[in-house]
């Protein structure tokens, strides 16, 4: 019985006898585990020793048996007086024994003796083996295999090879078996014999024999150079010829698969390249090219089907597949050069699908810039001569008229989904993996200029569907446009189609003039009508946005590994890709976005020149970019706001974190891609706010708060009003003022040499900059001239006016950039093609579509030349143009030797584009480059590329809209005793309302030094418009302080007097002298 006395705590027990010798539980478990491992090791050692002993005993017994049987073989041979005296039973017995004990080192002569006797008595031997001996055919197969092994062993020696070669020729010939009546199907023994030899490396042996006995220094020929070479070719083509004669797809595929693995897939030897391949294509043996295509398709389909089991397959089973190598591609192209003309539509589609699998096997260099249009150097692509030769052969074949004609006929007969997909996957491999340009490959540009193909391809793109979980069909391109993550199978179905359509249609549009595009010419060369282009453009625009969302999702799901694996097994998620596959996958998406966005920009450019889409068509509700939201893209450190490779985010390193700050969020990256690639989907107002915020952040770095207190780094210049351009050009040159982003203060000097009144708080600088730009861009100065529409562009004749003309263009570019940088509007009407050059990403080069804004008459004449129906030679044109530089006539050749080249019906298109290129690009290239460099010295041109040329003109000069007096009145301040309810103020606004729009602009310029209102309204005018009390003297005129946007308005007695005085002041344009 237990009692409780209140002591609930356990007291420590002290043992005076020392530590216990009882083994702890953990130690017991560890000791038991070690003993189990030791027992297992002993068991494995015993089992291994037993196996080794058994193998050795087996080997020793076999060696003893072989020695005994070899001795028995020799005894029987020696006992016979002559070989003919041996009966067939004994000879067959000796052959079986020879196959048992044969050794490469000991028995070659015995094999030769046996082959000699078999050849002499071939008919009796064949009859006896196949009728009297069970498995006799198997013994013949083993004897032929020994012949192959013997040939391989002695092929590089002086030993004779005629007898084993003759054995192979004789017993693989169908004629030998047809003369016997021992089997119902005469081809049966040959069929089994070939299968046995092929499965035991027949073509590997034949390759060794070919490379050893056929001369290496051969010209490319299909004729055997020696009788031995012809015999070797016959043995190689033997199973091929047998497969052709007795059509059986499994056997044919087996033969062709073995040929590929042994002869066509590995790197070529000279014998294969110069003799075997031409002999296969053009020699005396027909080649089953169609069966080869089917075998390759069957093999790739089987590998794809069992691709998930690759890691678990044995080495033997995985090695049976055909490896897609560039040498196999070269062999296929060599054979196709002869057989392409005889392929039907289905066979052509199959051939294209095989090409698609093989083209990525050609190695290529990494391309850092996806937008680079430079032609790639073949030596960089292919480091070895062999691969370079294959690449040249492949390109020659793809450019061959026969191949292109077959493809065009293929899609011309029936524009089925399979045909279009097969063509597109080949083109996609050429353009994505090898970065080939469309105009360099006959196949690509032939398809690009096929209206039927372009139209049919778009139809296939829009009708490629997938079944949803609701049992309805959903268009893959619509799913892509919605940002739905497609499966790998669906990606492979739609991405090549869409990418090739965008590439080819974009290339097609570059060659189409605006008159053709808008259907002004008959017949139209456009594959689509304008009403069809509008919904197409909408889908392509949304597809670009969908791809951006897929590349930079707002959120990423985080799931466990077990759940991820369960989704894979259920077929609801694709397996993770290897790094190489992942890189190829990313490049495929990047290429799709590149070509799709390029086509969308091309269509947008057409729409800006002549609208064919509805108003606000380009704005997307799916894009929510607001300048007021916090974002890392506005930070001053580093060049964040710039165009970068699609789908990439710079990895965060300590150096990057210190220099550039934290990395961009996914939302910021997505917005950045949209603003740099598709800015027109965002409203102009939001983009202008973003530009202001970018400039504001940059100005904060160079013009801190202290500059308002006349401290900190700044630029101070004194400018004579009568020599405003000359003084500014000298004092604001890069040598004197390298950083034009700093705060600038100007002191003007009048004609009398006296300083003009006023301290520059910003107003004097704005007036100075406005007058400077007007003077610099004045056509009388000679740097710029007018088009027929009175729009400014660089003067091509400026090169003869002044020596250092590039410095003047650089200076004017800086000054215009400074005006935009300071959020100042200047009334300078530029030609649209010149603004497009400023915004261009590719060196400022423009195409013929922009010529209308430079010289409309020349543009019309060139278009009429394009459609001229009579003989163009009668016009007497050549590839020259005449420049008149101030009375000095100079003939310029549009191309080398242009004086001697007459323009005819064949080269008139070239003449049209060369003439446009000369007028738009070449003759003003230096001037435009210097101007662009000057602007970029002050302003990041990537910021301006958010706008098109129309919008850039608005940024420079402001919108051509009436001055909104109500908005101005709502954002006006009053001082000196005036209020918004003061009678004089009420009279002032009543008088201003009566002004014409020109007078309103003069008032605005009088007070603010700029005649146009701010782009986003007077709320953005800084400082705010202010009306100050100007005294009660009635004979005084209103004055202004443009540095503070302040109007000093006297207290006039009546409305008429105020209007008269106010108009006199604003129309005098006296500037600060009136103040």
MIDRENTI-610452 format. One record per residue (C-alpha): z, x, y; residue in one letter. Coordinates in steps of 0.02 Angstrom, whole numbers, plus 50000, padded with zeros to 5 digits. Each point is the difference from the previous one (the first is absolute). Layout:
ZXYa...
END
This chain:
500005000050000x499505006550171x501004998250158x499455001850182x501235008750114x498975000450159x499255017449975x498124996150006x499375017450044x499475012249866x500955016350005x499185016749959x500365006249825x500435018249985x499705009049835x501055015449968x498995005349846x498425004950097x498214993750000x499444988749859x498835007149867x499204983149975x498125000250042x499494989550149x498734985849980x498665007850112x500115016749909x499854991049833x498424991050054x499205015950067x500415009449840x499264986049894x498415000050104x499805018849983x500234999049812x498694986249988x498765010450099x500345014949889x499714989849842x498384993250073x499395017650040x500375005549821x499064985049932x498495003550111x499995018349950x500054995449816x498604987250022x498945012350097x500235013649871x499504987849862x498394995650093x499575018150034x500285004649820x498944985449940x498605004750119x500045018149945x499994995349815x498544988550032x499075013650093x500355012949866x499424988249862x498414996050095x499645018350026x500255003349815x498884985549954x498665005850121x500015017449927x499904993149825x498604987750041x499055013550096x500115011049846x499404985749892x498554997350122x499475018249990x500155000349811x498844984949980x498735007250123x500015017049915x499834992449826x498404991350049x498495011349977x499174992250153x500484985650117x498624988849936x500795000449828x501544990650065x499954981849962x500274987650141x501704995149936x500605018050011x499225002750171x500864984550069x501625005749919x499855017050086x499644991550168x501594989849987x501015015549958x499215009650145x500544986550123x501765001649931x500275018850016x498785004450141x500605013450121x499055005950153x500385018149959x499785000249811x498694987249953x498495000250119x498865007649867x500574987349871x499574986150126x498265007650029x499725001149811x500494981949981x498894994250143x498515009449929x500174991449833x500284982950077x498465002050111x498915005149851x500574985149896x500354987750141x499284984649916x500915002349835x501585005050092x499974984850114x499654988149856x501395007149892x501295000550141x499704982350058x499834991849830x501035009949874x501485006650098x501254988150082x500135004550185x498495011149987x499494996350179x501685006350059x499685016849914x498315001350088x500874996650166x501275013749966x498625012349953x499094996650164x501605002050096x500235017049918x498255004550060x500514995650178x501575010549987x499015014449930x498724998950142x501385000350128x500795015449919x498405010449986x499044993550150x500415015150107x499595012449860x498385005949921x500304989549843x498564988349955x500244981650039x498404992649930x500754993549837x501474990150074x498854993650139x498784994349867x501404991349905x500464990150156x498214995350037x499624994949822x501534989649958x500084991050167x498194994649986x499694982049955x498395004749911x500965008949861x500984984349960x498544988150009x499155008449850x501474995349887x500444983149928x501855002449981x500554988450140x499434983650072x500185005150183x499135016550021x500865003750166x501744997949926x500285018149942x499325007250163x501064988150101x501615005249911x499485018250003x499745000050189x501634990950029x500945012949896x499225014850091x500214992550172x501824995949968x500255018249947x499295007550159x498145000749962x499465001350182x501325013150037x499245011049865x498244996550065x500495004750177x500605017149939x498385002549904x498954994350149x500855011750123x499885014749881x498204998549941x499074992850151x499615012450140x501054997850156x498755005950132x498874984949987x499074990050129x500374981449994x498904993649858x499934986149870x498965010749880x500945010849874x499755018450044x500125005749817x499804992049828x501855002349970x500404991050162x498894985749943x500944999149834x501684999750089x499374986350116x499444990149847x501735001449922x500834994650162x498854985150022x500044995549814x501444987550008x499304993250165x498304996749920x500844992149848x501014988650115x498404994550090x499084996149838x501434990249923x500784990150140x501844998449974x501094999650153x501595007749926x499065014849924x498955002450157x501544999850110x500865012449885x498545012250009x499784998650189x501875001250029x500065016249898x498515007050096x500884996450163x501635007949945x499215015949930x498425002850100x499974989850160x501804999050063x500495018649994x499305012250126x498185004049968x499365016049926x498295006050054x499274994549834x500624982250024x499504998850183x498285008149986x499464994649826x501034986649913x500144987550144x498155000850046x499564998749815x501104984549983x499164992050150x498205005749983x499865007949827x499214994049839x501554990649945x500314982950082x501744997750071x500954983349995x500474999850185x500504981649999x501125002949849x500805014650091x500424988650147x500744987149883x501025013349910x500735006250165x500414982350055x500804996149833x501065015750007x500604997350178x500394981749962x501015005049848x500965013050100x500364987450137x500604987249875x501185012149916x500435009550159x501804994349993x500195008549831x499315016950052x501685008450007x500414994349825x498365004549917x499835015649899x499025014850060x498704996749869x499674982150052x500015004050186x498765014149976x498724988149924x499624992150169x498565006150106x500585009950150x499154995650164x499425017150059x498705005450128x498985007949860x499864983249913x499414992850165x498695013750014x499384996449824x499944981350033x499005002750159x498785011649909x499704987049865x499934985550125x498625008550098x498834995749857x500714983649937x500514991150163x498314991550016x500134991349831x501734992650024x500154981450023x501204991950122x501504999449883x499735017949944x499855005650180x501664991550041x500815008849852x499275016650057x500704997550175x501714996149929x499965016449903x499465009350157x501484992550091x501185007249868x499185017250004x499725002950186x501845003250040x499985014349873x499005010750121x501285010350097x500064998750188x501045007550138x501384990550088x499464991850162x501355000750131x499204988350125x499284984049934x499074997150161x499085016349997x498144997449997x499575018249973x498855004049856x500945008449859x499525017249939x499474999749819x500735017349972x501704993250048x499794985249886x499525009449843x500685017649978x499015004149843x498135001149981x500024988949846x500864985650087x498945002450154x498434998649893x500674984049921x500384992950172x498245004250059x499244992149845x501074984550023x499534998150183x498175003049958x500064986349869x500904987750115x498705003750134x498544998349881x498814985650036x500034994449818x501884997649996x500094991650171x498554988649956x500834995149835x501624995650090x499094990050134x499004990849868x501614997049906x500854991050144x498384992450060x499674990549840x501694991749991x501455002950118x501364997449871x501805005350022x499885013149863x498455008050075x500715001050176x501685006449937x499175013649895x498975005950148x501494999750116x501175009949889x498735014249991x499754999850188x501884999150025x500285015349890x498675009750098x500734995550169x501865001049964x500115014549877x498565010750062x500024994350183x498114998350004x499204992350153x498874985049979x498515007750087x500065015249884x499784990449835x498434989749966x500954987649892x501274996450137x498824998050146x498734990349898x501354987349957x500695000250178x498314994650069x499734986649868x500384983450083x500064991249832x501275012449930x501134999350154x499974981150000x500264998949813x501415012650007x500954989850129x499774984649892x500755009349851x501445006150108x500464982550054x499794992149828x501005012849902x501524989849951x501555000149893x501004986049922x501664996150081x501584994249912x499564982350056x498375000649902x498885001050154x498765013350050x500445011350147x498775011650085x500575018149985x499385004350173x501014985550072x501535005949903x499715017450071x499844992750175x501694991449976x500825016549950x500264995149817x500365014849886x498614999449869x500105006649824x499075015949955x498654990249909x499714988750151x499985015250115x498635008049896x499024983750007x500024997350188x500315016550090x498375009049949x498994984450043x500794997750170x499985018550044x498165002049958x499544984250095x500905006050157x499265017549986x498234994249976x500024985650123x500795011350130x498625013049970x498714986150011x500694993850167x499895017450076x498114999249980x499834982250067x499704997350185x500924986350092x498404989850012x499864999949810x501854996949978x499994984550109x498394993449925x498945002350156x498595007549897x498984991249867x500065002749855x501825005250005x500505015349900x501824994349989x500634994549828x501164987350082x499844987250139x501215000550147x500894984249940x500285008749832x500685015750082x501434990950085x500964994849841x499565016749920x500755009250147x501574989449988x500225004349816x499705018650030x501225000350146x501354991649896x499615011749854x500375014950110x501654992350050x500404995849819x499685017849944x501135006350140x501384988449940x499795006349822x500115018050057x501494997250114x501014984949941x501474994350105x501145000149846x499945008049829x500794991749848x501295010349910x500114996149814x500845008849856x499055011049879x500344988249854x499324985050095x498495010250056x499655004949820x500174981849945x498714994750131x498805013349936x500184994349820x499724982050053x498405005050088x500674994550169x500035017450074x498915015449980x500685016049927x500485013850122x498565011850034x499935018749978x499895010450160x498135003049981x499674981549971x501144995550144x499075011650118x498344992649945x500714982450021x500605003850177x498345007950046x499094984549938x501044988850114x499825011950146x498115000149979x499964981049990x500964998650163x498935013250083x498344991549963x500644982350027x500805003950167x498445009650052x498924984849964x501204988650092x499975011650152x498105000349991x499944981050003x501274999650141x498955012350100x498504988649980x501054985350056x500575009250157x498205003650048x499424982349966x501234987049938x499614991249837x501794995849949x501064986350080x501225003850140x501615008349940x499215001649828x500625017849973x501844996150033x501024997849841x501544989149981x500605011549860x500275014450121x501614999650098x500025015450110x501064998450155x500245013950125x501744993750044x500685003449826x500845016949970x498865012049908x499915018549958x498155000850048x500505001050184x501085015449984x499505014850106x500265013749870x498465004349899x498334991549991x500544984349908x498674988550070x498495007849918x498754996049865x500525006649829x499434998649819x500204982449936x501444995849883x501005015950035x501715002850075x500545017550048x501435005949893x501635002350093x500565018150013x501395007750102x498745008050117x499094983650023x501654991050028x500505012450134x498325000350088x499274982749977x501554989649973x500254987649856x498494994749898x499054984250040x500494984149912x498744990949892x499784987050136x499675013450130x498735008649887x499134983549967x499934996050186x499385017550037x498574998249875x499514983450078x500055006950178x498975015349956x498754991949879x499914981550045x500764998350174x498934984850044x501044988849885x501395001650130x499874991450169x499465010450149x501624996150091x501075007049858x498935015549985x500105002850187x501904998449991x500025012749858x498935011850104x501204997950146x501485003549889x499185015649927x499605006450174x501734995350063x500815010149861x498875014750036x500314998850188x501864999649969x499835017149919x499025007650145x500594989350146x501874997749978x501134989850112x500315014850113x498214999850064x500434984350100x501255010550096x498735013750042x500705011749867x499385006049833x498275006749958x498604992050103x498335003350081x499875000850189x498305002150084x499344998750176x498284992050009x498814998750148x499344982350008x498255005750050x499965012449853x500974990049875x498925004749848x499835018550040x501865002450033x500504990249846x498765009249888x500755016650056x501854995950006x500064989049845x498975011449888x500735004649828x500325017650065x501094993550144x500744984549918x499945001549810x501094984449973x499334985050093x501274988249921x501335005250125x500464989650151x498745002950140x500364999250187x498595000850125x499995004050185x498394994550084x499305008950153x498894990050119x498395005450084x500985007150146x500955011649884x501634990450019x501094993849858x499824981449974x501574989950024x501084995149852x500945007749857x499164998649831x501044988549892x498524996749890x498894990150116x499175014850084x499645007649830x499204983749941x498914999150155x499525018249981x499574998149816x498994984250035x498985008450137x499805015949897x499284990649852x498824990150111x499405016150079x499855009549836x499034986249911x498904996650151x498185002449941x499645009250163x501095014249938x498825002049851x501245000249856x499714981949955x498534988350022x499634981549983x499104990749862x498824985950046x501544988749993x500925010850128x501205007049870x500615018050001x499625013349871x499905019250004x498485006650092x498865009549877x499335010150148x501725006550049x499625016149905x498805005450137x501104994150145x501485011649973x500425014749889x501764995049949x499594981749973x501074998949842x501565003850103x499624985450114x499824988149852x501615006749926x500854997250169x499374982250018x500544996249822x501745006250043x500064989550157x499444984149912x501275003549862x501335002450134x499564983050075x500224991349832x501575010349967x500754993850165x499494981949961x498824999950148x498404989950012x498435007450078x498384990650027x498765010849905x498694990549900x499505010949852x498554997549881x500574993249833x499175014049901x500995013050101x501644991149966x499524999249816x499755018850002x501765002350069x500724989349860x498935007449861x500865009649859x498475009849946x499575011550145x499394986150112x498314997649914x499294982450013x498574991349912x498514990750071x500974983650017x500815006750159x498365005050082x499814982950081x501475003650115x499195016350059x498164995750014x499564982049954x498155002950029x499935015049883x500994990249870x498764985650006x498535012049988x500735008649847x500304983249916x498234994850035x499405016449926x500964996049841x499104983449979x498315006250065x498704992849881x498515011250043x499825018549965x501385009250095x498925015750011x498934990950128x501465000450121x499855019050013x501865003749978x500765015949932x501785005949968x500315005450181x500764992850157x499805005150181x501455003850119x499735000150188x501345010950080x499744998350188x498125002049989x500015012849860x499234992549843x500625006249831x499384994749829x501394998549869x499614999949814x500964986949904x499855010549842x499355017649963x498115000250021x500024982650079x498515003850111x498875001149848x500724984749910x499184983550043x500984983849985x499224988949867x500484984749898x500985010649876x501095010250120x500234987950144x501754995149943x500495018450007x499235001350173x500964984750061x501685007049942x499645017650065x499534993250171x501584989450007x501045014849943x499275011050137x500324987350137x501734994549942x500725016049931x499105016450020x499605000150186x501794995450054x500995007249853x500785014350100x500494988850145x500794986849888x500935013049897x500765007950156x500484982850068x500834995049835x500965016349996x500604997050177x500634982549958x500855005949841x500905013450102x500994986050083x499864985249884x499994998949810x498284992849958x500714992349842x500954988350113x498404994450086x499124997249834x501044984349980x498734992450119x498124997549996x498855005250143x500174983250089x501895000949992x500005018150057x499044994750155x501354987150031x501345013549982x499105010750129x499474986950127x501004984549957x499384983149948x498714991550110x501094985050034x500494991450163x501635005350079x501334987649946x500934996550162x501264988749913x500465014249881x500115012250147x501114987950097x501124997449849x500305018849983x500185004650185x501615006450080x500504997550183x501055010850117x500465002450184x500544981850018x498544991849912x500294988149855x498834989749894x500454984750107x499765008450170x498674991350107x499045016150028x499955003149812x499414982249970x498645002750132x499535016849920x499694992749827x499034985550076x498875012450091x499775010949845x499514984849898x498564997350123x499325017749972x498445002949899x500215009749837x499295015550088x501294998350140x501394997749872x499465016249916x499995008850170x501764993950033x500555006249829x499225017050032x500765000950175x501754997949928x499875008249828x498475011650023x499124990849857x498914984650019x500244993449823x501564991749931x500975007849855x499294995649830x501554990449945x500344991850167x501025004550154x501605000649899x499455017549949x499705005950179x501255013650040x500755000050127x499844981250020x498944992950141x501134998450152x499794991650172x501125007950135x500404993850174x498875009250123x500724994850168x499554986250124x498685009150103x498474988949990x498755013950043x500495010549850x498975000649840x500744998549826x500335017149921x500325005849823x500925013449900x499025001849841x501315011749930x501154984949988x498674986149989x500764993450161x499164989350134x500784999950175x499574982950069x500394996350185x500664982850047x498384992250060x500104983850097x498584990549920x498924999749845x498385004950088x500755015650078x500745005449833x498354997849910x499035009750133x501245014550006x500195000649811x498125000449968x499745013450133x501315011049918x499434998149819x498145001650038x500215015950104x500525010149845x500935012150114x501255005149871x501575008650057x499345003650173x500244981450040x501805001149946x
END
